[in-house]
Amino acid sequence: MIKHLIKLIWNKKRSNFLLTTEIFASFIVLFGVMSLVLYNFNNYGQPLGYEYEDVWAITVTRQESPDSVFFPALERARQVIAGHPEVEAAAFSSVNTPYAPFTIQWSATYEGKSTLAQMVSVDEHYPRALGMRMEEGRWIEPAEAASAQRVVVLNRQAREALFGDEPALGKMISLDENEPAWKVVGLVDNFKIQGEFQEPGVVIFLNSKVKKLEAEAIVVRVKPSADAAFEAALLRELNGIVKGANIELSYLTDQRRNQHAFTRVPMIVAATVCCFLLINVGLGLFGVLWFNIRKRREEIGLRRALGATHAGILGHFVGEAIIIAAFGMLVGLFFALQMPLLDVFGLDKAVYFRAALASVMLLLLLVAICAFYPSRQAAKIQPAVVLHEE
């Protein structure tokens, strides 16, 4: 049966070439969209590493204040914030707070292994402000923070990049070959600074008191009762403490919404374009099959007269459409599978394979649906009617 269908299709290769090309183009576009969607879906399903509800990020940008004035004022501001009954915790952070549009990266090294890491300057209150949980070891202790000891906490990706399967606690890593090493005191799981759609990356938390990376932001966990009136009063109070600085307060929930919109918009646009393309392909397939059936009424009538059943005619034309589509998809699969083999975008190979499989299934379903009605009409043709038309 399949061999016979392939022979019929090959005999009409010129008329089927355009349809095969449309299927190929549709597969490539659908494969790209599905890869993007599956990549973001996989990232979204992995742990975030912190809590964002009822968390504020206060960024303090100094103008001309020297360190001797600015940092003591910033410390007083954090203490004042933490002293309010509406506040559960207040912690120092570098400006790359969760969901913020900032990235601070440089290399970390251990015994010849080097990795580019996102660096976050933190204090001892940071885990409580963001609801973080330790996987191994401990967080930076108050005594270590006060005495500016060179201690760091790694996330899981940082541990794997620097130590592999070896234990990491207690080992020394280098962040600058011209400076002393830093001691690893704790490990956390994922920490996706840019939000749920970010692929988990390497993150290292530094003791902010070392001043390797200045902490000019305060992450504040507030009680649900904290309202706009408290926010306005807090900003007035902070402006009086850190004079001459530019102070901005944002909600992590709002920043999260903005980050999600930034990720969703390209997916929506790509999916919309892909849907229009698939609709056009479906209509084209429907029209080609309808036209072919009109041209092949004599052939269909003869087959019915020779004993072909309703289901046989229906299966023949649906199968013919699926095989035509399969030619286009096979060529598309050849190009699609080059992506994981060549590691074009550095994505997980499983994403490409799942995207290819999903694209094939969706296109086969579309072809079967579009071919069903014309094939059903062909199966209803009666030999006597065709002979009468002759």
PAROPA-658710 format. One line per field, with one value per residue (C-alpha): x, z, y; residue in three letters; residue number from 1. Coordinates in pm, whole numbers, plus 50000, padded with zeros to 5 digits. Example, Ala and Ser with C-alpha at 12.3 -4.5 7.8 and 13.67 -1.06 7.14 Angstrom:
! residues 2
c1 <- c(51230, 51367)
c3 <- c(50780, 50714)
c2 <- c(49550, 49894)
res <- c(ALA, SER)
n <- c(1, 2)
! end
This chain:
! residues 390
c1 <- c(50000, 50268, 50491, 50199, 50124, 50489, 50490, 50174, 50320, 50650, 50465, 50311, 50622, 50592, 50242, 50338, 50664, 50504, 50307, 50616, 50809, 50532, 50542, 50921, 50901, 50623, 50826, 51131, 50926, 50731, 51053, 51200, 50889, 50861, 51229, 51177, 50861, 51007, 51328, 51134, 50893, 51181, 51342, 51014, 50970, 51302, 51325, 51362, 51567, 51399, 51063, 50943, 50606, 50607, 50970, 51086, 51416, 51551, 51837, 52046, 52262, 52503, 52596, 52915, 52929, 53261, 53272, 53328, 52991, 52783, 52830, 52773, 52456, 52347, 52403, 52190, 51922, 51916, 51888, 51604, 51420, 51464, 51331, 50986, 50712, 50596, 50937, 51038, 51395, 51623, 51946, 52222, 52270, 52454, 52235, 52172, 51877, 51629, 51450, 51661, 51802, 52163, 52434, 52766, 52999, 53361, 53558, 53603, 53890, 53978, 54288, 54287, 53909, 53750, 53389, 53214, 52983, 52714, 52845, 52605, 52729, 52523, 52517, 52408, 52039, 52003, 51855, 51583, 51486, 51441, 51329, 51632, 51718, 52062, 52151, 52483, 52690, 52574, 52530, 52767, 52767, 52736, 53090, 53229, 53038, 53151, 53517, 53504, 53620, 53654, 53377, 53137, 52826, 52788, 52478, 52461, 52577, 52883, 52976, 52945, 53147, 53434, 53439, 53237, 53133, 53393, 53299, 53311, 53277, 53594, 53781, 53935, 53846, 54007, 53811, 54120, 54471, 54611, 54395, 54359, 54131, 53776, 53653, 53337, 53111, 52774, 52581, 52232, 52034, 51927, 51926, 51777, 51835, 51652, 51345, 51169, 51241, 51616, 51832, 51997, 52344, 52650, 52596, 52840, 52738, 53016, 53048, 52953, 53178, 53489, 53392, 53496, 53157, 52975, 52632, 52418, 52075, 51859, 51627, 51331, 51077, 50762, 50448, 50135, 49992, 50256, 50078, 50148, 50138, 50418, 50614, 50589, 50687, 50981, 51113, 51092, 51282, 51552, 51599, 51665, 51928, 52114, 52119, 52185, 52136, 51889, 51662, 51431, 51190, 51040, 50833, 50980, 50631, 50622, 50973, 50877, 50576, 50796, 51050, 50776, 50631, 50977, 50999, 50640, 50610, 50864, 50699, 50353, 50473, 50652, 50355, 50117, 50329, 50357, 49979, 49912, 50165, 50006, 49660, 49782, 49943, 49624, 49412, 49659, 49656, 49278, 49258, 49513, 49339, 49000, 49133, 49304, 48987, 48789, 49046, 49053, 48682, 48710, 48993, 48793, 48478, 48673, 48828, 48487, 48351, 48638, 48544, 48731, 48556, 48460, 48731, 48987, 48932, 48936, 49259, 49421, 49382, 49460, 49767, 49873, 49856, 50052, 50328, 50356, 50392, 50643, 50877, 50885, 50930, 51215, 51410, 51321, 51436, 51772, 51832, 51674, 51897, 52204, 52122, 52202, 52485, 52660, 52546, 52435, 52274, 52411, 52070, 52006, 51990, 51669, 51496, 51574, 51464, 51136, 51074, 51131, 50898, 50628, 50658, 50620, 50315, 50145, 50205, 50083, 49771, 49714, 49760, 49526, 49256, 49283, 49285, 48994, 48701, 48817, 48903, 48564, 48398, 48608, 48498, 48131, 48171, 47953, 48063, 47722, 47738, 48085, 47978, 47674, 47898, 48109)
c3 <- c(50000, 50105, 49814, 49577, 49729, 49700, 49334, 49265, 49442, 49254, 48924, 49015, 49173, 48992, 49118, 49471, 49489, 49600, 49875, 49996, 50006, 50214, 50458, 50483, 50554, 50808, 50984, 51014, 51155, 51388, 51503, 51593, 51783, 51967, 52064, 52212, 52396, 52534, 52640, 52839, 52973, 53102, 53269, 53428, 53582, 53769, 54122, 54145, 54466, 54649, 54731, 54569, 54733, 54973, 54889, 54797, 54636, 54735, 54517, 54655, 54399, 54553, 54377, 54522, 54875, 54974, 55110, 55464, 55453, 55217, 55360, 55728, 55620, 55420, 55725, 55938, 55668, 55676, 56054, 56044, 55783, 55987, 56296, 56149, 56265, 55904, 55809, 55867, 55732, 55554, 55383, 55183, 54822, 54514, 54250, 54071, 54293, 54169, 53847, 53820, 53473, 53595, 53549, 53736, 53620, 53643, 53663, 53959, 53963, 54155, 54073, 53705, 53662, 53576, 53529, 53458, 53751, 53844, 54156, 54425, 54723, 55031, 55410, 55683, 55653, 55282, 55311, 55551, 55328, 55026, 55200, 55079, 55203, 55247, 55081, 55260, 55509, 55633, 55531, 55609, 55987, 56158, 56297, 55950, 55803, 56075, 56040, 55656, 55618, 55264, 55266, 54985, 54928, 54598, 54416, 54274, 53925, 54070, 54276, 53973, 53750, 53998, 54191, 53990, 54225, 54486, 54822, 54809, 55171, 55322, 54992, 54868, 54535, 54360, 54225, 54142, 54103, 54271, 54585, 54861, 54803, 54934, 55154, 55057, 55364, 55216, 54918, 54789, 54501, 54195, 54217, 53901, 53932, 53610, 53702, 53623, 53248, 53300, 53255, 53592, 53587, 53807, 54104, 54384, 54694, 54839, 55185, 55119, 55394, 55195, 54945, 54651, 54509, 54663, 54811, 54713, 54738, 55025, 54989, 55226, 55324, 55446, 55609, 55390, 55587, 55449, 55224, 55006, 55308, 55474, 55148, 55114, 55478, 55443, 55136, 55313, 55607, 55385, 55196, 55529, 55626, 55297, 55187, 54827, 54701, 54439, 54605, 54404, 54548, 54341, 54413, 54309, 54195, 53951, 53825, 53782, 53574, 53351, 53307, 53216, 52961, 52808, 52764, 52661, 52389, 52150, 52207, 52135, 51820, 51694, 51775, 51597, 51281, 51298, 51336, 51029, 50832, 50941, 50853, 50504, 50464, 50581, 50337, 50059, 50135, 50148, 49810, 49642, 49761, 49658, 49312, 49275, 49370, 49112, 48847, 48956, 48971, 48688, 48870, 49195, 49019, 48850, 49180, 49344, 49054, 49102, 49468, 49659, 49987, 50141, 50405, 50141, 49934, 50249, 50370, 50028, 50000, 50366, 50338, 50019, 50189, 50491, 50270, 50076, 50410, 50530, 50240, 50346, 50713, 50641, 50472, 50763, 51016, 50842, 50894, 51241, 51373, 51277, 51564, 51850, 51657, 51600, 51936, 51761, 52054, 52339, 52442, 52596, 52314, 52462, 52385, 52014, 51999, 52181, 51959, 51645, 51769, 51866, 51526, 51339, 51545, 51502, 51127, 51081, 51279, 51069, 50743, 50856, 50957, 50633, 50421, 50595, 50445, 50077, 50118, 50271, 49974, 49740, 49924, 49861, 49482, 49320, 48998, 48834, 48884, 48728, 48430, 48386, 48379, 48109)
c2 <- c(50000, 50250, 50152, 50206, 50550, 50655, 50552, 50756, 51059, 51028, 51016, 51353, 51500, 51832, 51900, 51783, 51978, 52306, 52135, 51948, 52278, 52439, 52149, 52181, 52555, 52498, 52232, 52458, 52747, 52518, 52353, 52692, 52800, 52468, 52483, 52830, 52728, 52404, 52581, 52840, 52577, 52363, 52664, 52769, 52423, 52437, 52581, 52957, 52955, 53243, 53402, 53722, 53787, 54084, 54168, 54518, 54618, 54960, 55085, 55371, 55553, 55797, 56118, 56268, 56126, 55966, 55611, 55738, 55915, 55702, 55352, 55444, 55627, 55323, 55099, 55333, 55321, 54939, 54939, 55189, 54983, 54663, 54838, 54905, 54668, 54626, 54480, 54118, 54142, 54388, 54285, 54448, 54343, 54457, 54621, 54289, 54203, 53940, 54045, 54362, 54444, 54427, 54166, 54158, 53883, 53782, 53459, 53228, 52976, 52662, 52453, 52542, 52519, 52852, 52959, 53287, 53359, 53606, 53780, 53903, 54103, 54010, 54025, 53785, 53887, 53804, 53450, 53564, 53856, 53626, 53307, 53109, 52760, 52610, 52280, 52229, 52422, 52760, 53120, 53406, 53457, 53799, 53774, 53698, 53989, 54229, 54133, 54137, 53777, 53643, 53385, 53291, 53081, 52896, 52781, 52428, 52530, 52707, 52400, 52170, 52406, 52443, 52115, 51863, 51584, 51673, 51833, 52212, 52321, 52459, 52493, 52816, 52974, 53268, 53565, 53770, 53634, 53945, 53909, 53648, 53348, 53311, 53025, 52832, 52805, 52709, 52580, 52661, 52511, 52712, 53089, 53237, 53610, 53697, 53494, 53170, 53169, 53201, 52893, 52821, 52970, 53003, 53238, 53323, 53522, 53740, 53889, 54252, 54388, 54292, 54564, 54348, 54444, 54737, 54667, 54966, 54803, 54684, 54386, 54419, 54153, 54326, 54196, 54173, 54467, 54707, 54957, 55260, 55494, 55299, 55298, 55677, 55733, 55495, 55676, 56013, 55866, 55720, 56046, 56212, 55953, 55903, 56264, 56356, 56000, 55883, 55624, 55397, 55141, 54860, 54552, 54219, 54113, 54406, 54336, 53971, 54071, 54286, 54007, 53760, 54001, 54044, 53666, 53598, 53863, 53699, 53361, 53503, 53679, 53369, 53146, 53384, 53387, 53009, 52970, 53184, 52982, 52653, 52782, 52875, 52534, 52366, 52563, 52493, 52123, 52121, 52297, 52070, 51755, 51889, 51975, 51636, 51455, 51648, 51551, 51186, 51114, 50861, 50680, 50676, 50555, 50275, 50168, 50161, 49954, 49708, 49662, 49933, 50009, 50343, 50302, 50203, 50518, 50732, 50573, 50604, 50981, 51052, 50830, 51004, 51344, 51216, 51070, 51398, 51578, 51317, 51399, 51763, 51676, 51435, 51713, 51944, 51684, 51661, 52033, 52041, 51764, 51963, 52201, 51959, 51795, 52130, 52273, 52592, 52778, 52571, 52438, 52099, 51842, 51700, 52032, 51996, 51634, 51703, 52007, 51798, 51524, 51774, 51947, 51618, 51518, 51856, 51865, 51506, 51592, 51905, 51712, 51433, 51683, 51883, 51567, 51399, 51593, 51585, 51216, 51151, 51319, 51103, 50791, 50881, 50883, 50615, 50434, 50482, 50858, 50879, 50667, 50887, 51194, 51027)
res <- c(MET, ILE, LYS, HIS, LEU, ILE, LYS, LEU, ILE, TRP, ASN, LYS, LYS, ARG, SER, ASN, PHE, LEU, LEU, THR, THR, GLU, ILE, PHE, ALA, SER, PHE, ILE, VAL, LEU, PHE, GLY, VAL, MET, SER, LEU, VAL, LEU, TYR, ASN, PHE, ASN, ASN, TYR, GLY, GLN, PRO, LEU, GLY, TYR, GLU, TYR, GLU, ASP, VAL, TRP, ALA, ILE, THR, VAL, THR, ARG, GLN, GLU, SER, PRO, ASP, SER, VAL, PHE, PHE, PRO, ALA, LEU, GLU, ARG, ALA, ARG, GLN, VAL, ILE, ALA, GLY, HIS, PRO, GLU, VAL, GLU, ALA, ALA, ALA, PHE, SER, SER, VAL, ASN, THR, PRO, TYR, ALA, PRO, PHE, THR, ILE, GLN, TRP, SER, ALA, THR, TYR, GLU, GLY, LYS, SER, THR, LEU, ALA, GLN, MET, VAL, SER, VAL, ASP, GLU, HIS, TYR, PRO, ARG, ALA, LEU, GLY, MET, ARG, MET, GLU, GLU, GLY, ARG, TRP, ILE, GLU, PRO, ALA, GLU, ALA, ALA, SER, ALA, GLN, ARG, VAL, VAL, VAL, LEU, ASN, ARG, GLN, ALA, ARG, GLU, ALA, LEU, PHE, GLY, ASP, GLU, PRO, ALA, LEU, GLY, LYS, MET, ILE, SER, LEU, ASP, GLU, ASN, GLU, PRO, ALA, TRP, LYS, VAL, VAL, GLY, LEU, VAL, ASP, ASN, PHE, LYS, ILE, GLN, GLY, GLU, PHE, GLN, GLU, PRO, GLY, VAL, VAL, ILE, PHE, LEU, ASN, SER, LYS, VAL, LYS, LYS, LEU, GLU, ALA, GLU, ALA, ILE, VAL, VAL, ARG, VAL, LYS, PRO, SER, ALA, ASP, ALA, ALA, PHE, GLU, ALA, ALA, LEU, LEU, ARG, GLU, LEU, ASN, GLY, ILE, VAL, LYS, GLY, ALA, ASN, ILE, GLU, LEU, SER, TYR, LEU, THR, ASP, GLN, ARG, ARG, ASN, GLN, HIS, ALA, PHE, THR, ARG, VAL, PRO, MET, ILE, VAL, ALA, ALA, THR, VAL, CYS, CYS, PHE, LEU, LEU, ILE, ASN, VAL, GLY, LEU, GLY, LEU, PHE, GLY, VAL, LEU, TRP, PHE, ASN, ILE, ARG, LYS, ARG, ARG, GLU, GLU, ILE, GLY, LEU, ARG, ARG, ALA, LEU, GLY, ALA, THR, HIS, ALA, GLY, ILE, LEU, GLY, HIS, PHE, VAL, GLY, GLU, ALA, ILE, ILE, ILE, ALA, ALA, PHE, GLY, MET, LEU, VAL, GLY, LEU, PHE, PHE, ALA, LEU, GLN, MET, PRO, LEU, LEU, ASP, VAL, PHE, GLY, LEU, ASP, LYS, ALA, VAL, TYR, PHE, ARG, ALA, ALA, LEU, ALA, SER, VAL, MET, LEU, LEU, LEU, LEU, LEU, VAL, ALA, ILE, CYS, ALA, PHE, TYR, PRO, SER, ARG, GLN, ALA, ALA, LYS, ILE, GLN, PRO, ALA, VAL, VAL, LEU, HIS, GLU, GLU)
n <- c(1, 2, 3, 4, 5, 6, 7, 8, 9, 10, 11, 12, 13, 14, 15, 16, 17, 18, 19, 20, 21, 22, 23, 24, 25, 26, 27, 28, 29, 30, 31, 32, 33, 34, 35, 36, 37, 38, 39, 40, 41, 42, 43, 44, 45, 46, 47, 48, 49, 50, 51, 52, 53, 54, 55, 56, 57, 58, 59, 60, 61, 62, 63, 64, 65, 66, 67, 68, 69, 70, 71, 72, 73, 74, 75, 76, 77, 78, 79, 80, 81, 82, 83, 84, 85, 86, 87, 88, 89, 90, 91, 92, 93, 94, 95, 96, 97, 98, 99, 100, 101, 102, 103, 104, 105, 106, 107, 108, 109, 110, 111, 112, 113, 114, 115, 116, 117, 118, 119, 120, 121, 122, 123, 124, 125, 126, 127, 128, 129, 130, 131, 132, 133, 134, 135, 136, 137, 138, 139, 140, 141, 142, 143, 144, 145, 146, 147, 148, 149, 150, 151, 152, 153, 154, 155, 156, 157, 158, 159, 160, 161, 162, 163, 164, 165, 166, 167, 168, 169, 170, 171, 172, 173, 174, 175, 176, 177, 178, 179, 180, 181, 182, 183, 184, 185, 186, 187, 188, 189, 190, 191, 192, 193, 194, 195, 196, 197, 198, 199, 200, 201, 202, 203, 204, 205, 206, 207, 208, 209, 210, 211, 212, 213, 214, 215, 216, 217, 218, 219, 220, 221, 222, 223, 224, 225, 226, 227, 228, 229, 230, 231, 232, 233, 234, 235, 236, 237, 238, 239, 240, 241, 242, 243, 244, 245, 246, 247, 248, 249, 250, 251, 252, 253, 254, 255, 256, 257, 258, 259, 260, 261, 262, 263, 264, 265, 266, 267, 268, 269, 270, 271, 272, 273, 274, 275, 276, 277, 278, 279, 280, 281, 282, 283, 284, 285, 286, 287, 288, 289, 290, 291, 292, 293, 294, 295, 296, 297, 298, 299, 300, 301, 302, 303, 304, 305, 306, 307, 308, 309, 310, 311, 312, 313, 314, 315, 316, 317, 318, 319, 320, 321, 322, 323, 324, 325, 326, 327, 328, 329, 330, 331, 332, 333, 334, 335, 336, 337, 338, 339, 340, 341, 342, 343, 344, 345, 346, 347, 348, 349, 350, 351, 352, 353, 354, 355, 356, 357, 358, 359, 360, 361, 362, 363, 364, 365, 366, 367, 368, 369, 370, 371, 372, 373, 374, 375, 376, 377, 378, 379, 380, 381, 382, 383, 384, 385, 386, 387, 388, 389, 390)
! end
